Amino acid sequence: MKYVEPIRSKQQIEAVKSYLKKRNLRDWLLFVLGINSGLRISDLLLLKISDVKAKDRIVIREMKTGKIKDFPLSLTCKKTINEYLTSIHNESEWLFKSQKGDQPITRIQAYRIMNKAACAVGIKEAIGTHTLRKTFGYWAYKSGVDITRIQKLLNHSAPSVTLAYIGITKDELDNIYINLNL
């Protein structure tokens, strides 16, 4: 298994969103919800339409930890969910329904979707389904959210684990000291 990276460019994020929206609204929603929620792919893929339809929050039990995850949906997520739900005709219980029956897409299919989109927009770094979660953490950190809060959102054991997870290197942290110059 390759070590994957967050998407560190907002232009690349927008390019992936645009690429996916033109091809498949389900895949676009998967990307948008993934980078805006920090959910693991296993939890994303098991979302049901009833978990998000006309809702302001998502409340699920995480597969990996068994903990309840309860968080509000951003305006971006709500708009994307509504656009997707308006476009589907044969409602399944699954939000990310497979074309191969009444079941969610698989992790492998989600990986293929993300990888194809990344390649199509010129992303060179290793990309996978975990990129969605890492992108959430990375951009929360870059927008000024305290690392201990991100650690809590991602259920990590220590801030150092979260920093390594989202790809913040010692060099980047050292640059704070070098560039501050008060």
C-alpha positions as CSV (number, residue, x, y, z in Angstrom):
1,M,0.0,0.0,0.0
2,K,1.3,3.4,-1.0
3,Y,1.6,6.3,1.4
4,V,-0.8,8.9,0.1
5,E,-0.7,12.7,0.4
6,P,-3.3,15.4,1.0
7,I,-4.1,17.7,-1.9
8,R,-2.1,20.9,-1.1
9,S,-3.3,23.1,-3.9
10,K,-6.8,24.7,-3.8
11,Q,-6.5,25.0,-7.6
12,Q,-6.1,21.2,-7.8
13,I,-9.0,20.7,-5.5
14,E,-11.2,22.9,-7.7
15,A,-9.9,21.0,-10.8
16,V,-10.8,17.6,-9.3
17,K,-14.3,18.9,-8.3
18,S,-14.9,20.3,-11.8
19,Y,-13.6,17.1,-13.4
20,L,-15.8,14.8,-11.3
21,K,-18.9,17.0,-11.5
22,K,-18.8,16.9,-15.3
23,R,-18.5,13.1,-15.3
24,N,-20.6,11.8,-12.4
25,L,-22.4,13.7,-9.6
26,R,-22.1,10.7,-7.3
27,D,-18.3,10.8,-7.5
28,W,-18.3,14.6,-7.2
29,L,-20.3,14.2,-4.0
30,L,-17.9,11.6,-2.7
31,F,-15.0,13.9,-3.2
32,V,-16.7,17.0,-1.8
33,L,-18.1,15.2,1.3
34,G,-14.8,13.4,1.9
35,I,-12.6,16.6,1.9
36,N,-15.1,18.5,4.0
37,S,-15.9,15.9,6.6
38,G,-12.6,14.0,7.3
39,L,-14.6,10.7,7.4
40,R,-12.7,7.5,6.6
41,I,-13.6,6.0,3.3
42,S,-15.2,3.0,5.1
43,D,-17.6,5.4,6.8
44,L,-18.3,7.5,3.7
45,L,-19.2,4.5,1.6
46,L,-21.7,3.3,4.2
47,L,-23.7,6.5,4.3
48,K,-27.3,6.2,3.4
49,I,-29.4,8.8,1.7
50,S,-31.4,9.0,5.0
51,D,-28.2,10.0,6.8
52,V,-28.0,13.2,4.7
53,K,-31.3,14.0,3.1
54,A,-32.7,17.3,4.5
55,K,-30.2,17.1,7.4
56,D,-28.0,19.7,8.9
57,R,-25.7,17.1,10.6
58,I,-24.4,13.7,10.0
59,V,-24.5,11.3,12.9
60,I,-22.8,7.9,12.4
61,R,-20.9,5.2,14.4
62,E,-17.4,5.0,13.0
63,M,-16.5,1.5,11.8
64,K,-12.8,1.7,12.9
65,T,-13.3,3.1,16.4
66,G,-16.9,2.3,17.2
67,K,-17.3,5.9,18.4
68,I,-20.2,8.1,17.5
69,K,-19.3,10.8,15.0
70,D,-21.7,13.8,15.0
71,F,-20.8,16.9,12.9
72,P,-22.6,19.7,11.0
73,L,-22.7,19.8,7.3
74,S,-21.1,22.8,5.7
75,L,-23.0,24.9,3.1
76,T,-20.8,23.4,0.4
77,C,-21.8,19.9,1.5
78,K,-25.5,20.7,1.7
79,K,-25.5,22.2,-1.8
80,T,-23.6,19.3,-3.3
81,I,-25.9,16.7,-1.5
82,N,-29.0,18.5,-2.7
83,E,-27.8,18.8,-6.3
84,Y,-26.9,15.1,-6.3
85,L,-30.2,13.9,-4.7
86,T,-32.1,16.0,-7.2
87,S,-30.4,14.3,-10.1
88,I,-31.0,10.6,-9.0
89,H,-34.2,8.9,-10.0
90,N,-34.2,5.4,-8.6
91,E,-33.5,6.0,-4.9
92,S,-31.5,3.4,-3.2
93,E,-30.8,3.4,0.5
94,W,-27.1,4.0,-0.4
95,L,-25.7,7.5,-1.0
96,F,-22.9,6.2,-3.1
97,K,-24.8,3.4,-4.9
98,S,-22.9,1.1,-7.2
99,Q,-24.1,0.6,-10.7
100,K,-23.8,-3.2,-10.1
101,G,-26.8,-3.6,-7.8
102,D,-28.3,-2.1,-4.7
103,Q,-25.0,-1.8,-2.8
104,P,-22.5,1.0,-2.2
105,I,-19.4,1.3,-4.4
106,T,-16.4,-0.5,-3.1
107,R,-13.2,1.0,-1.6
108,I,-11.4,-0.2,-4.8
109,Q,-13.9,1.6,-7.0
110,A,-13.6,4.8,-4.8
111,Y,-9.8,4.5,-5.2
112,R,-10.1,4.2,-9.0
113,I,-12.4,7.3,-9.1
114,M,-10.0,9.4,-7.0
115,N,-6.9,8.3,-8.9
116,K,-8.4,8.8,-12.3
117,A,-9.5,12.3,-11.4
118,A,-6.1,13.2,-9.9
119,C,-4.3,11.9,-13.0
120,A,-6.7,13.8,-15.3
121,V,-6.0,17.1,-13.6
122,G,-2.2,16.6,-13.4
123,I,-1.7,15.7,-9.7
124,K,1.6,13.9,-9.5
125,E,1.6,13.0,-5.8
126,A,0.3,9.5,-4.6
127,I,-3.5,9.9,-4.3
128,G,-5.9,7.4,-2.8
129,T,-9.1,7.3,-0.8
130,H,-7.3,8.4,2.3
131,T,-6.3,11.6,0.5
132,L,-9.8,12.9,1.2
133,R,-9.4,12.6,4.9
134,K,-5.8,14.0,4.8
135,T,-6.9,16.9,2.7
136,F,-9.5,17.8,5.3
137,G,-6.9,17.8,8.1
138,Y,-4.3,19.6,6.0
139,W,-6.6,22.5,5.0
140,A,-8.1,22.8,8.5
141,Y,-4.5,23.2,9.8
142,K,-3.6,25.7,7.0
143,S,-6.7,27.8,7.8
144,G,-5.4,28.2,11.4
145,V,-7.3,25.5,13.3
146,D,-5.3,24.4,16.3
147,I,-3.6,21.1,15.8
148,T,-5.1,19.6,19.0
149,R,-8.6,20.3,17.6
150,I,-7.8,18.6,14.3
151,Q,-6.2,15.7,16.4
152,K,-9.6,15.3,18.2
153,L,-11.6,15.4,14.9
154,L,-9.4,12.7,13.4
155,N,-9.2,10.6,16.6
156,H,-5.4,10.7,16.7
157,S,-3.4,9.9,19.9
158,A,-1.1,13.0,19.8
159,P,-0.6,16.2,17.9
160,S,2.6,14.9,16.4
161,V,0.7,12.0,14.9
162,T,-1.7,14.5,13.3
163,L,1.1,16.7,11.9
164,A,2.8,13.7,10.3
165,Y,-0.5,12.4,9.0
166,I,-1.4,15.6,7.2
167,G,2.1,15.9,5.8
168,I,3.4,18.9,7.9
169,T,7.2,18.3,8.0
170,K,9.8,19.6,10.4
171,D,11.1,21.9,7.7
172,E,7.7,23.6,7.4
173,L,7.6,24.0,11.2
174,D,11.2,25.3,11.2
175,N,10.2,27.9,8.6
176,I,7.9,29.5,11.2
177,Y,10.9,30.3,13.4
178,I,13.0,31.4,10.4
179,N,10.3,33.7,8.9
180,L,8.7,35.2,12.0
181,N,11.4,37.9,12.6
182,L,9.4,40.1,15.1
